[in-house]
Amino acid sequence: MRNNNSTCHFVTTYLLLAFILVQHNVVSQNAVIDSLNKIIVSDKDDIEKVNHLNALSWQYIMIGNSDSTIAIANRALILSNTLSKKDQLNGSSNSYSNLAMGFADKGNFPASLSHFFKALKINEELGEKKTISSALANIGNVYANMGDVGKAIQYFLKSLTIAEELKDKKATANTQGNIGNLYDMTNDQEKALEYYFKALNTYKEINDKNGVGVTLGNIGLAYNAKGEKDKAIEYYKEALKFANEVGNLRSQAIWNGNIGDFYVQELSDLSSTKNIQNKKTAEIYLLKALEIDTAIDFLHHTSNTYQSLSLLYSNSGDYKKSLEYYRQYTFTKDSLFDDEKRKEITKYELNYEFEKKETALKAEQEKKEILALADKKRQSILFWLISSVAIAIGAIALIIFRTLFITKKQKKIIELQKSIVEEKQKEIIDSIRYAKRIQQALLPSEKYIAKCLKKG
């Protein structure tokens, strides 16, 4: 028998990421992938190529091909480093988000978290509140899958605050649904239902049918966990209707399986006539779930569906079919176990490689910082040395200029004094000459005196 608690836990865990990793028609997505691959080959502009690579990476997320998601996102990230600052930031933000999605799908939550934080940092640098809100919600989802409820609710509430501030109803509904999932995981179904119904009303306001369908299913799961089976089946059927309408194959498989389980569980409680009807109804839903499981390689759910079909045929007395489906169940379960073991090994390998790479990058960054600091110090010393020499030269030039100025001034004073002295000397000489002429004019000559003496 399919364990109802484990089934609900699985579906809730899946739906916790459903607001990011929404699955649609695989055929149409493959067509988009083919188209993008052709466009990328012919792209001449690097900005366009980065945008198309990120779009292609996202399409691989949508079909669950995490390896291609990571490879393409890395290509976009490397190419974005050649762009101008703003284009580089925009391209890198999308690449880091896609890388985070790819690592989350592989179960490598530390690597996923690291890349989401890088995307958040870039979005904060760009100041784009919408993408900041989205990054915060994604970080909350990763923490939820890591079992860190405290950090998950912290980031969800931050995201919700920004989404409501921007009046972004899509983001608001997504985060409300994620908070509901978080409470459901902690078995607080009342709080889970409170947020689910908030999300449901918001999705209806914007006519988001996929969001409505996912939330209706989550409400059914919450009622099922509370033991209110009649309400649960009502919401499962509503969820299935919307999943069929939007072509969400994974959701179709899940809700068909859950409805089939409900009728299997009802077999032992009703009259034989009702049992026959319940058997037929359960069979219809479970076989439809199996058909979709097989088509989209939904291995985990396939195992559950085989188990439910085995129980159905056992309860209705068809032991041959019951044994057949039980064998399929054990085979698929073993395959799933091997696949999960491989994923676990891959997870540890990726963690090891990621940590090794981070250590190497950190060491390289520290080396760059040391070299940059040393270079900065050299430049600072050179600057002060040149400044000191310039100041010294300036001071010497000022002293020389001042000395020349003083010397020139003194020379002028000396020349002036010399001129004055020469002028005074000239005046004195002129005076002496003048006095001599006067003296000569007043005194009689020697001949005149001698003549007068003879007469006497």
FENMO-V323121 format. One record per run of one state. SS is the DSSP state (~ for helix, > for strand, _ for the rest). FROM is the first residue (numbers start at 1). TO is the last residue. Records with the same first field share a line. If there is no record, write none. Layout:
SS: FROM-TO + FROM-TO
This chain:
_: 1-3 + 17-25 + 43-45 + 63-65 + 81-84 + 106-108 + 127-128 + 146-148 + 166-168 + 186-188 + 206-208 + 226-228 + 247-248 + 270-271 + 297-298 + 316-318 + 443-445 + 456-456
~: 4-16 + 26-42 + 46-62 + 66-80 + 85-105 + 109-126 + 129-145 + 149-165 + 169-185 + 189-205 + 209-225 + 229-246 + 249-269 + 272-296 + 299-315 + 319-442 + 446-455
